């Protein structure tokens, strides 16, 4: 992705999501860092290319698909830490890990998911998908899929780091799940069945 396109996505996706998270959480501060995120994105892109490239691959194989691009940007946002929780006790020079939040993982994952949605719309403008319309799996337990994925992303980063290739596979599977859910819903609607049947 060229820098010009990257800036468009950064300004249109990363900043609005970060500002929305900060609006809902008064103890957070957003520090925009376009250059830092772009530099980290380029590092992640180079890493993925090294991991997936075969020795005999030509130049046409150097382009990354949308899932890998979303994974690179997700990783870049996660590593750059654009959101800063205000839970540091300056008087006692104390920082509570228990009170630390997963907001950067949330920002990163929502950024990646919105990148996927943007690419889907670019490929098929009639979709006009929004995040609210994007179908995510429903877990069998109390938490949402989004919450459990963000939590897993956060703890993976804290404990051992995470693989952008694995993340790209998650984005691929989420897109396929969404497409399958929509096609099943369309079949039920056209045959006169409700979703609950």
KEPABA-907574 format. One line per field, with one value per atom (N, C-alpha, C): residue number from 1; chain; x, y, z. Coordinates in nm, 4 decimals. Layout:
k: c(NUM:...) $
c: c(A:...) $
px: c(X:...) $
py: c(Y:...) $
pz: c(Z:...) $
END
This chain:
k: c(1:1:1:2:2:2:3:3:3:4:4:4:5:5:5:6:6:6:7:7:7:8:8:8:9:9:9:10:10:10:11:11:11:12:12:12:13:13:13:14:14:14:15:15:15:16:16:16:17:17:17:18:18:18:19:19:19:20:20:20:21:21:21:22:22:22:23:23:23:24:24:24:25:25:25:26:26:26:27:27:27:28:28:28:29:29:29:30:30:30:31:31:31:32:32:32:33:33:33:34:34:34:35:35:35:36:36:36:37:37:37:38:38:38:39:39:39:40:40:40:41:41:41:42:42:42:43:43:43:44:44:44:45:45:45:46:46:46:47:47:47:48:48:48:49:49:49:50:50:50:51:51:51:52:52:52:53:53:53:54:54:54:55:55:55:56:56:56:57:57:57:58:58:58:59:59:59:60:60:60:61:61:61:62:62:62:63:63:63:64:64:64:65:65:65:66:66:66:67:67:67:68:68:68:69:69:69:70:70:70:71:71:71:72:72:72:73:73:73:74:74:74:75:75:75:76:76:76:77:77:77:78:78:78:79:79:79:80:80:80:81:81:81:82:82:82:83:83:83:84:84:84:85:85:85:86:86:86:87:87:87:88:88:88:89:89:89:90:90:90:91:91:91:92:92:92:93:93:93:94:94:94:95:95:95:96:96:96:97:97:97:98:98:98:99:99:99:100:100:100:101:101:101:102:102:102:103:103:103:104:104:104:105:105:105:106:106:106:107:107:107:108:108:108:109:109:109:110:110:110:111:111:111:112:112:112:113:113:113:114:114:114:115:115:115:116:116:116:117:117:117:118:118:118:119:119:119:120:120:120:121:121:121:122:122:122:123:123:123:124:124:124:125:125:125:126:126:126:127:127:127:128:128:128:129:129:129:130:130:130:131:131:131:132:132:132:133:133:133:134:134:134:135:135:135:136:136:136:137:137:137:138:138:138:139:139:139:140:140:140:141:141:141:142:142:142:143:143:143:144:144:144:145:145:145:146:146:146:147:147:147:148:148:148:149:149:149:150:150:150:151:151:151:152:152:152:153:153:153:154:154:154:155:155:155:156:156:156:157:157:157:158:158:158:159:159:159:160:160:160:161:161:161:162:162:162:163:163:163:164:164:164:165:165:165:166:166:166:167:167:167:168:168:168:169:169:169:170:170:170:171:171:171:172:172:172:173:173:173:174:174:174:175:175:175:176:176:176:177:177:177:178:178:178:179:179:179:180:180:180:181:181:181:182:182:182:183:183:183:184:184:184:185:185:185:186:186:186:187:187:187:188:188:188:189:189:189:190:190:190:191:191:191:192:192:192:193:193:193:194:194:194:195:195:195:196:196:196:197:197:197) $
c: c(A:A:A:A:A:A:A:A:A:A:A:A:A:A:A:A:A:A:A:A:A:A:A:A:A:A:A:A:A:A:A:A:A:A:A:A:A:A:A:A:A:A:A:A:A:A:A:A:A:A:A:A:A:A:A:A:A:A:A:A:A:A:A:A:A:A:A:A:A:A:A:A:A:A:A:A:A:A:A:A:A:A:A:A:A:A:A:A:A:A:A:A:A:A:A:A:A:A:A:A:A:A:A:A:A:A:A:A:A:A:A:A:A:A:A:A:A:A:A:A:A:A:A:A:A:A:A:A:A:A:A:A:A:A:A:A:A:A:A:A:A:A:A:A:A:A:A:A:A:A:A:A:A:A:A:A:A:A:A:A:A:A:A:A:A:A:A:A:A:A:A:A:A:A:A:A:A:A:A:A:A:A:A:A:A:A:A:A:A:A:A:A:A:A:A:A:A:A:A:A:A:A:A:A:A:A:A:A:A:A:A:A:A:A:A:A:A:A:A:A:A:A:A:A:A:A:A:A:A:A:A:A:A:A:A:A:A:A:A:A:A:A:A:A:A:A:A:A:A:A:A:A:A:A:A:A:A:A:A:A:A:A:A:A:A:A:A:A:A:A:A:A:A:A:A:A:A:A:A:A:A:A:A:A:A:A:A:A:A:A:A:A:A:A:A:A:A:A:A:A:A:A:A:A:A:A:A:A:A:A:A:A:A:A:A:A:A:A:A:A:A:A:A:A:A:A:A:A:A:A:A:A:A:A:A:A:A:A:A:A:A:A:A:A:A:A:A:A:A:A:A:A:A:A:A:A:A:A:A:A:A:A:A:A:A:A:A:A:A:A:A:A:A:A:A:A:A:A:A:A:A:A:A:A:A:A:A:A:A:A:A:A:A:A:A:A:A:A:A:A:A:A:A:A:A:A:A:A:A:A:A:A:A:A:A:A:A:A:A:A:A:A:A:A:A:A:A:A:A:A:A:A:A:A:A:A:A:A:A:A:A:A:A:A:A:A:A:A:A:A:A:A:A:A:A:A:A:A:A:A:A:A:A:A:A:A:A:A:A:A:A:A:A:A:A:A:A:A:A:A:A:A:A:A:A:A:A:A:A:A:A:A:A:A:A:A:A:A:A:A:A:A:A:A:A:A:A:A:A:A:A:A:A:A:A:A:A:A:A:A:A:A:A:A:A:A:A:A:A:A:A:A:A:A:A:A:A:A:A:A:A:A:A:A:A:A:A:A:A:A:A:A:A:A:A:A:A:A:A:A:A:A:A:A:A:A:A:A:A:A:A:A:A:A:A:A:A:A:A:A:A:A:A:A:A:A:A:A:A:A:A) $
px: c(0.0849:0.0000:0.0896:0.0658:0.1436:0.1069:0.1988:0.1772:0.0497:0.0226:-0.0957:-0.2241:-0.2317:-0.3477:-0.3494:-0.2320:-0.2206:-0.2740:-0.2368:-0.2821:-0.4345:-0.4931:-0.6396:-0.7031:-0.6500:-0.7032:-0.6776:-0.5620:-0.5286:-0.6254:-0.6445:-0.7334:-0.8804:-0.9176:-1.0583:-1.1005:-1.0035:-1.0386:-0.9752:-0.8429:-0.7730:-0.8141:-0.8067:-0.8371:-0.9823:-1.0830:-1.2207:-1.2472:-1.1904:-1.2107:-1.1436:-1.0206:-0.9482:-1.0235:-1.0698:-1.1438:-1.2755:-1.3411:-1.4649:-1.4399:-1.3302:-1.2951:-1.2656:-1.1919:-1.1595:-1.2846:-1.3773:-1.5020:-1.5812:-1.5783:-1.6500:-1.5725:-1.4442:-1.3595:-1.2774:-1.3228:-1.2583:-1.1166:-1.0793:-0.9451:-0.8421:-0.8791:-0.7878:-0.7441:-0.6227:-0.5697:-0.5184:-0.5543:-0.5107:-0.3956:-0.2847:-0.1696:-0.1509:-0.1845:-0.1714:-0.0230:0.0079:0.1461:0.1480:0.1092:0.1015:0.2341:0.3433:0.4740:0.5145:0.4890:0.5237:0.4434:0.3132:0.2280:0.2677:0.2961:0.3342:0.4677:0.5628:0.6924:0.6755:0.5946:0.5708:0.4939:0.4007:0.3267:0.4237:0.5185:0.6169:0.7027:0.7388:0.8163:0.7361:0.6084:0.5236:0.4998:0.4830:0.4631:0.5867:0.7043:0.8283:0.8427:0.8072:0.8144:0.7216:0.5993:0.5044:0.5529:0.6040:0.6536:0.7667:0.8548:0.9632:0.9106:0.8062:0.7519:0.6756:0.6091:0.5242:0.5866:0.6944:0.7545:0.8350:0.8133:0.8936:1.0083:1.1145:1.2340:1.2047:1.1120:1.0835:0.9710:0.9146:0.8036:0.8481:0.7655:0.7926:0.7381:0.7489:0.7061:0.5572:0.4755:0.3311:0.2907:0.3809:0.3516:0.3931:0.4431:0.4863:0.3721:0.2583:0.1438:0.0752:0.0304:-0.0380:-0.1889:-0.2609:-0.4064:-0.4598:-0.5882:-0.6475:-0.6357:-0.6353:-0.6275:-0.4886:-0.3874:-0.2503:-0.2260:-0.2840:-0.2728:-0.3393:-0.4588:-0.5294:-0.4497:-0.3875:-0.3069:-0.1836:-0.1210:-0.0033:-0.0423:-0.1538:-0.1978:-0.2422:-0.3095:-0.3495:-0.2268:-0.1271:-0.0042:0.0664:0.0689:0.1339:0.0644:-0.0683:-0.1433:-0.1214:-0.1193:-0.0980:0.0402:0.1408:0.2773:0.3045:0.2329:0.2569:0.1901:0.0864:0.0210:-0.0252:-0.1269:-0.1762:-0.2634:-0.3204:-0.4070:-0.3330:-0.3468:-0.2755:-0.3736:-0.3899:-0.4795:-0.4190:-0.5030:-0.4597:-0.4794:-0.4138:-0.4266:-0.2909:-0.2110:-0.0812:-0.0931:-0.0581:-0.0622:0.0705:0.0697:0.1937:0.2466:0.1568:0.1991:0.2813:0.2388:0.3077:0.3966:0.4066:0.4867:0.4463:0.3157:0.2608:0.1809:0.1928:0.1149:0.0505:-0.0799:-0.1511:-0.1758:-0.1142:-0.1366:-0.2812:-0.3397:-0.4794:-0.5727:-0.5372:-0.6218:-0.5862:-0.4797:-0.4441:-0.5519:-0.5664:-0.6757:-0.6245:-0.7185:-0.6884:-0.7270:-0.7303:-0.7818:-0.6992:-0.5690:-0.4883:-0.5155:-0.5424:-0.5820:-0.7187:-0.8068:-0.9390:-0.9265:-0.8495:-0.8269:-0.7650:-0.6661:-0.5962:-0.6899:-0.7658:-0.8522:-0.9660:-1.0255:-1.1329:-1.0805:-0.9569:-0.8942:-0.8823:-0.8277:-0.8118:-0.9440:-1.0451:-1.1760:-1.2376:-1.2197:-1.2718:-1.1954:-1.0673:-0.9911:-1.0526:-1.0849:-1.1487:-1.2802:-1.3612:-1.4896:-1.4680:-1.3690:-1.3389:-1.3011:-1.2186:-1.1806:-1.3010:-1.3894:-1.5094:-1.5973:-1.6122:-1.6934:-1.6268:-1.4935:-1.4195:-1.4388:-1.4412:-1.4593:-1.6033:-1.6982:-1.8398:-1.9130:-1.9189:-1.9767:-2.1216:-2.1930:-2.3327:-2.3459:-2.2375:-2.2441:-2.2711:-2.1937:-2.2042:-2.2129:-2.1259:-2.1230:-2.0715:-2.1226:-2.0676:-2.0331:-1.9598:-1.9211:-2.0440:-2.1481:-2.2686:-2.3352:-2.3210:-2.3806:-2.2915:-2.1665:-2.0715:-2.1065:-2.1266:-2.1685:-2.0454:-2.0460:-1.9393:-1.9973:-1.9153:-1.9651:-2.0192:-2.1148:-2.1708:-2.1194:-2.0354:-1.9835:-2.0941:-2.0685:-2.1676:-2.1642:-2.0758:-2.0631:-2.1013:-2.0932:-2.1427:-2.0750:-1.9468:-1.8706:-1.9065:-1.8735:-1.8934:-1.7682:-1.7820:-1.6668:-1.5639:-1.6131:-1.5250:-1.4436:-1.5103:-1.4414:-1.3388:-1.3748:-1.2807:-1.1616:-1.1831:-1.0725:-0.9789:-1.0364:-0.9541:-0.8735:-0.9367:-0.8666:-0.7525:-0.7782:-0.6738:-0.5589:-0.5926:-0.4908:-0.4044:-0.4688:-0.3963:-0.3031:-0.3551:-0.2723:-0.1635:-0.1892:-0.0845:0.0294:-0.0058:0.0965:0.1757:0.1075:0.1735:0.2631:0.2175:0.2929:0.4008:0.3673:0.4667:0.4656:0.3814:0.3681:0.2722:0.2337:0.1403:0.1859:0.1363:0.1782:0.0839:0.1365:0.0519:-0.0093:0.0610:0.0044:-0.1175:-0.1099:-0.2253:-0.3405:-0.3084:-0.4086:-0.4735:-0.3951:-0.4532:-0.5491:-0.5182:-0.6077:-0.7382:-0.7289:-0.8495:-0.9364:-0.8765:-0.9531:-1.0172:-0.9440:-1.0004:-1.1227:-1.1092:-1.2201:-1.3396:-1.3141:-1.4241:-1.4980:-1.4229:-1.4882:-1.5727:-1.5175:-1.5931:-1.7156:-1.7027:-1.8169:-1.9263:-1.8855:-1.9807:-2.0533:-1.9776:-2.0388:-2.1362:-2.0965:-2.1828:-2.3083:-2.2934:-2.4082:-2.5059:-2.4519:-2.5386:-2.6099:-2.5401:-2.6045:-2.7113:-2.6891:-2.7909:-2.9107:-2.8855:-2.9946:-3.0752:-3.0071:-3.0766:-3.1616:-3.1109:-3.1879:-3.3122:-3.2960:-3.4099:-3.5150:-3.4704:-3.5631:-3.6373:-3.5630:-3.6268:-3.7203:-3.6965:-3.7861:-3.8958:-3.8975:-4.0036:-3.9780:-3.8579:-3.8240:-3.7594:-3.7801:-3.7110:-3.5784:-3.4924:-3.3607:-3.3728:-3.4788:-3.4907:-3.5404:-3.5913:-3.6419:-3.5308) $
py: c(-0.1168:0.0000:0.1234:0.2105:0.3330:0.4247:0.5127:0.6020:0.6863:0.7335:0.8161:0.7395:0.6143:0.5294:0.5009:0.4739:0.4473:0.5665:0.6874:0.8084:0.8183:0.7829:0.7847:0.6889:0.5670:0.4691:0.5133:0.5663:0.6118:0.7216:0.8213:0.9331:0.8921:0.7973:0.7582:0.6454:0.5685:0.4536:0.4644:0.4734:0.4704:0.5887:0.7086:0.8278:0.8286:0.8052:0.8050:0.6974:0.5786:0.4731:0.5136:0.5639:0.6058:0.7183:0.8158:0.9263:0.8787:0.7827:0.7259:0.6518:0.5766:0.5053:0.6061:0.7122:0.8144:0.8892:0.9116:0.9812:0.8994:0.7661:0.6776:0.6520:0.6867:0.6605:0.7853:0.8623:0.9910:0.9767:0.8572:0.8387:0.8004:0.8099:0.7744:0.8973:0.8881:0.9951:0.9330:0.9947:0.9489:1.0357:0.9702:1.0400:0.9910:1.0750:1.0366:1.0222:0.9152:0.8903:0.8225:0.8975:0.8447:0.7848:0.8571:0.8089:0.6797:0.6725:0.5524:0.4309:0.4501:0.3398:0.2964:0.3940:0.3590:0.2831:0.3284:0.2597:0.1162:0.0982:-0.0370:-0.1218:-0.0608:-0.1310:-0.1838:-0.0998:-0.1417:-0.2579:-0.2546:-0.3650:-0.4947:-0.4858:-0.6051:-0.6590:-0.5674:-0.6063:-0.6805:-0.6284:-0.6932:-0.8316:-0.8411:-0.9689:-1.0724:-1.0335:-1.1279:-1.1708:-1.0766:-1.1122:-1.2139:-1.1979:-1.2940:-1.4309:-1.4326:-1.5592:-1.6366:-1.5667:-1.6359:-1.6504:-1.5812:-1.5830:-1.7106:-1.7713:-1.8850:-1.8343:-1.9110:-1.8688:-1.8416:-1.9157:-1.9033:-1.8055:-1.7394:-1.6470:-1.5239:-1.4829:-1.3619:-1.2397:-1.1258:-0.9978:-0.9947:-1.0684:-1.0663:-1.1284:-1.2041:-1.2664:-1.1806:-1.0628:-0.9770:-0.8928:-0.8886:-0.8146:-0.8954:-0.8258:-0.8924:-0.8816:-0.9852:-0.9783:-0.8913:-0.8639:-0.7717:-0.8199:-0.9504:-1.0041:-0.9816:-0.9964:-0.9710:-0.8214:-0.7382:-0.5930:-0.5527:-0.6063:-0.5760:-0.6249:-0.7426:-0.7964:-0.7097:-0.6627:-0.5748:-0.4445:-0.3876:-0.2617:-0.2841:-0.3946:-0.4282:-0.4387:-0.5107:-0.5277:-0.3941:-0.3105:-0.1795:-0.0914:-0.0896:-0.0090:-0.0639:-0.1957:-0.2588:-0.2235:-0.2307:-0.2047:-0.0564:0.0310:0.1744:0.2329:0.1660:0.2084:0.3541:0.3804:0.5165:0.5680:0.4759:0.5150:0.4943:0.5923:0.5870:0.6004:0.4922:0.5010:0.5886:0.6640:0.7544:0.6860:0.5716:0.5022:0.4918:0.5931:0.5990:0.6961:0.6488:0.7318:0.8066:0.9314:1.0099:1.0392:1.0551:1.0906:0.9777:0.8534:0.7394:0.6652:0.7201:0.6573:0.5109:0.4880:0.3533:0.3310:0.2121:0.1755:0.0412:0.0339:-0.0888:-0.1677:-0.2853:-0.3696:-0.4183:-0.4403:-0.4836:-0.3804:-0.2527:-0.1468:-0.1083:-0.1666:-0.1346:-0.1906:-0.1317:-0.1730:-0.2338:-0.2919:-0.3545:-0.2625:-0.1326:-0.0404:-0.0397:-0.0572:-0.0594:-0.1850:-0.2959:-0.4176:-0.3965:-0.3273:-0.2973:-0.2079:-0.1020:-0.0111:-0.0864:-0.1690:-0.2426:-0.3388:-0.4182:-0.5180:-0.4519:-0.3477:-0.2771:-0.2109:-0.1623:-0.1059:-0.2127:-0.3280:-0.4368:-0.4826:-0.4960:-0.5397:-0.4366:-0.3096:-0.2050:-0.1983:-0.2335:-0.2423:-0.3507:-0.4647:-0.5737:-0.5254:-0.4567:-0.4054:-0.3081:-0.2194:-0.1243:-0.1966:-0.2995:-0.3757:-0.4487:-0.4991:-0.5669:-0.4695:-0.3488:-0.2467:-0.2053:-0.1921:-0.1556:-0.2610:-0.3867:-0.4969:-0.5042:-0.4729:-0.4805:-0.3625:-0.2479:-0.1263:-0.1399:-0.2382:-0.2537:-0.3081:-0.3601:-0.4149:-0.3071:-0.1988:-0.0885:-0.1393:-0.2354:-0.2921:-0.1887:-0.1952:-0.1170:-0.2153:-0.1684:-0.2589:-0.3158:-0.2355:-0.2826:-0.3969:-0.3965:-0.5014:-0.6234:-0.6116:-0.7212:-0.8334:-0.9526:-1.0666:-1.1352:-1.1438:-1.2125:-1.3381:-1.4392:-1.5595:-1.5266:-1.6066:-1.5890:-1.7025:-1.6704:-1.7768:-1.8345:-1.9492:-2.0174:-1.9686:-1.8780:-1.8286:-1.6815:-1.6201:-1.4849:-1.3762:-1.3864:-1.2823:-1.2788:-1.1682:-1.1605:-1.2100:-1.2442:-1.2864:-1.1738:-1.0529:-0.9372:-0.9197:-0.9280:-0.9115:-1.0219:-1.1450:-1.2553:-1.2485:-1.2026:-1.1895:-1.0769:-0.9651:-0.8525:-0.8926:-0.9648:-1.0116:-1.1057:-1.1967:-1.2902:-1.2154:-1.1164:-1.0350:-0.9629:-0.9050:-0.8331:-0.9266:-1.0411:-1.1317:-1.1977:-1.2215:-1.2740:-1.1747:-1.0472:-0.9438:-0.9301:-0.9371:-0.9216:-1.0405:-1.1611:-1.2794:-1.3212:-1.3245:-1.3780:-1.3127:-1.2184:-1.1589:-1.2412:-1.1886:-1.2627:-1.2584:-1.3525:-1.3693:-1.2941:-1.2037:-1.1384:-1.2383:-1.3479:-1.4492:-1.5159:-1.5449:-1.6024:-1.5025:-1.3783:-1.2723:-1.2572:-1.2684:-1.2582:-1.3738:-1.4899:-1.6038:-1.5799:-1.5187:-1.4846:-1.3882:-1.2869:-1.1916:-1.2613:-1.3533:-1.4296:-1.5088:-1.5791:-1.6605:-1.5748:-1.4577:-1.3683:-1.3176:-1.2844:-1.2405:-1.3532:-1.4733:-1.5873:-1.6177:-1.6084:-1.6289:-1.5265:-1.4012:-1.2944:-1.3230:-1.3594:-1.3880:-1.5052:-1.6098:-1.7265:-1.6897:-1.6131:-1.5708:-1.4888:-1.3995:-1.3157:-1.3999:-1.4962:-1.5788:-1.6677:-1.7183:-1.7989:-1.7138:-1.5914:-1.5006:-1.4664:-1.4397:-1.4089:-1.5262:-1.6489:-1.7681:-1.7811:-1.7587:-1.7682:-1.6621:-1.5420:-1.4332:-1.4650:-1.5099:-1.5385:-1.6589:-1.7516:-1.8659:-1.8410:-1.7227:-1.6878:-1.7310:-1.7793:-1.8223:-1.7075:-1.7021:-1.6013:-1.6574:-1.5721:-1.6168:-1.7095:-1.6976:-1.7755:-1.9159:-1.9452:-2.0778:-2.1750) $
pz: c(0.0000:0.0000:0.0000:-0.0944:-0.1021:0.0145:0.0489:0.1630:0.1477:0.0267:0.0032:0.0403:0.0001:0.0324:0.1822:0.2374:0.3806:0.4611:0.4220:0.4925:0.4888:0.3751:0.3627:0.4629:0.4717:0.5673:0.7115:0.7365:0.8723:0.9156:0.8281:0.8618:0.8639:0.7802:0.7701:0.8605:0.9118:0.9966:1.1353:1.1398:1.2687:1.3573:1.3034:1.3846:1.4342:1.3468:1.3986:1.5046:1.4856:1.5862:1.7175:1.7102:1.8313:1.9028:1.8267:1.8886:1.9489:1.8844:1.9388:2.0695:2.0756:2.1987:2.3097:2.2773:2.3777:2.4248:2.3335:2.3693:2.4725:2.4557:2.5478:2.6768:2.6807:2.7968:2.8272:2.9235:2.9521:3.0074:3.0530:3.1082:3.0015:2.8732:2.7651:2.6876:2.6354:2.5523:2.4225:2.3095:2.1781:2.1307:2.0953:2.0396:1.8968:1.8006:1.6607:1.6250:1.5515:1.5129:1.3760:1.2751:1.1392:1.0939:1.1140:1.0686:1.1394:1.2695:1.3452:1.3016:1.2798:1.2356:1.0944:1.0076:0.8703:0.8672:0.9453:0.9514:1.0009:1.1049:1.1577:1.0567:0.9860:0.8805:0.7745:0.7318:0.6311:0.6823:0.8103:0.8686:0.8659:0.9057:0.9090:0.7676:0.6725:0.5324:0.4808:0.5104:0.4673:0.5326:0.6585:0.7294:0.6662:0.6399:0.5790:0.4412:0.3642:0.2308:0.2400:0.3377:0.3568:0.3958:0.4768:0.5250:0.4185:0.3278:0.2304:0.0921:0.0661:-0.0683:-0.0896:-0.2042:-0.2467:-0.3331:-0.3412:-0.4152:-0.5626:-0.6230:-0.7654:-0.7970:-0.6958:-0.7182:-0.7953:-0.8894:-0.9661:-0.8941:-0.9609:-0.9018:-0.8715:-0.9494:-0.9274:-0.7936:-0.7330:-0.6042:-0.4851:-0.5122:-0.4009:-0.3445:-0.4141:-0.3622:-0.2517:-0.1491:-0.0387:-0.0572:-0.0152:-0.0216:0.0935:0.0906:0.1885:0.3318:0.3513:0.4877:0.5465:0.4628:0.5095:0.5310:0.4450:0.4641:0.5959:0.6197:0.7449:0.8655:0.8531:0.9632:0.9884:0.8817:0.8972:0.9659:0.9259:0.9863:1.1306:1.1560:1.2934:1.3826:1.3361:1.4130:1.4338:1.3304:1.3407:1.4444:1.4420:1.5401:1.6804:1.6926:1.8235:1.8794:1.7958:1.8421:1.8672:1.7978:1.8117:1.9357:1.9865:2.1120:2.1060:2.0264:2.0060:2.1207:2.1974:2.3095:2.4403:2.5293:2.6566:2.7716:2.8498:2.9654:3.0743:3.1372:3.2439:3.3790:3.3971:3.5251:3.5952:3.5774:3.6446:3.7606:3.8767:3.9970:4.0064:3.9585:3.9566:4.0966:4.1919:4.3271:4.3904:4.3683:4.4279:4.3283:4.2061:4.1011:4.0838:4.0747:4.0724:3.9444:3.8885:3.7701:3.7977:3.7822:3.8105:3.6825:3.6717:3.5554:3.5527:3.6697:3.6763:3.6153:3.6294:3.5770:3.4332:3.3820:3.2440:3.1516:3.0381:2.9511:2.8225:2.7514:2.6229:2.5075:2.5324:2.4313:2.3037:2.3121:2.1899:2.1082:2.1751:2.1037:2.0388:2.1091:2.0540:1.9306:1.9433:1.8308:1.7130:1.7403:1.6343:1.5622:1.6370:1.5748:1.4976:1.5547:1.4840:1.3571:1.3614:1.2420:1.1339:1.1701:1.0730:1.0150:1.1004:1.0541:0.9590:0.9893:0.9014:0.7693:0.7704:0.6457:0.5571:0.6154:0.5406:0.4804:0.5597:0.5116:0.3957:0.4077:0.2994:0.1707:0.1815:0.0633:0.0037:0.0888:0.0399:-0.0389:0.0121:-0.0559:-0.1870:-0.1831:-0.3043:-0.4135:-0.3726:-0.4664:-0.5170:-0.4298:-0.4645:-0.4003:-0.4696:-0.4113:-0.3651:-0.4160:-0.3750:-0.2324:-0.1782:-0.0422:0.0633:0.0557:0.1509:0.2959:0.3253:0.4601:0.5598:0.6782:0.7881:0.8978:0.9958:1.1033:1.1736:1.1887:1.2563:1.1800:1.0464:0.9637:0.9498:0.9880:0.9705:1.0675:1.0146:1.0953:1.1560:1.2887:1.3613:1.4258:1.4466:1.5143:1.6534:1.6979:1.8321:1.9202:2.0186:2.1061:2.1945:2.2489:2.3332:2.4782:2.5083:2.6446:2.6494:2.7657:2.7898:2.7074:2.6849:2.6156:2.4670:2.4015:2.2569:2.1858:2.0587:1.9798:1.9727:1.9538:1.9435:2.0719:2.1863:2.3143:2.3363:2.3079:2.3322:2.2365:2.1132:2.0184:2.0588:2.1014:2.1474:2.2708:2.3617:2.4817:2.4432:2.3498:2.3051:2.2372:2.1577:2.0909:2.1939:2.2926:2.3980:2.4747:2.5201:2.5992:2.5153:2.3876:2.2999:2.2878:2.2742:2.2623:2.3914:2.5045:2.6342:2.6656:2.6358:2.6762:2.5767:2.4474:2.3547:2.2178:2.1966:2.0633:1.9800:1.8679:1.7836:1.6397:1.5643:1.4255:1.3319:1.2507:1.1509:1.0523:1.0239:0.9338:0.9956:1.1248:1.1931:1.1953:1.2203:1.2214:1.0837:0.9763:0.8414:0.8157:0.8698:0.8551:0.9319:1.0490:1.1259:1.0454:0.9850:0.9036:0.7834:0.7207:0.6091:0.6553:0.7664:0.8158:0.8574:0.9156:0.9521:0.8283:0.7235:0.5997:0.5410:0.5385:0.4848:0.5705:0.7020:0.7909:0.7615:0.7444:0.7136:0.5824:0.4792:0.3488:0.3578:0.4286:0.4447:0.5236:0.6306:0.7111:0.6280:0.5456:0.4607:0.3561:0.2973:0.1940:0.2559:0.3763:0.4436:0.4814:0.5286:0.5639:0.4390:0.3273:0.2021:0.1555:0.1704:0.1320:0.2188:0.3510:0.4417:0.4101:0.3775:0.3452:0.2149:0.1138:-0.0153:-0.0083:0.0848:0.0972:0.2004:0.2616:0.3545:0.4972:0.5288:0.6642:0.7383:0.8683:0.9489:0.9953:1.0450:1.0923:1.2124:1.2888:1.4123:1.3858:1.2663:1.2374:1.2119) $
END
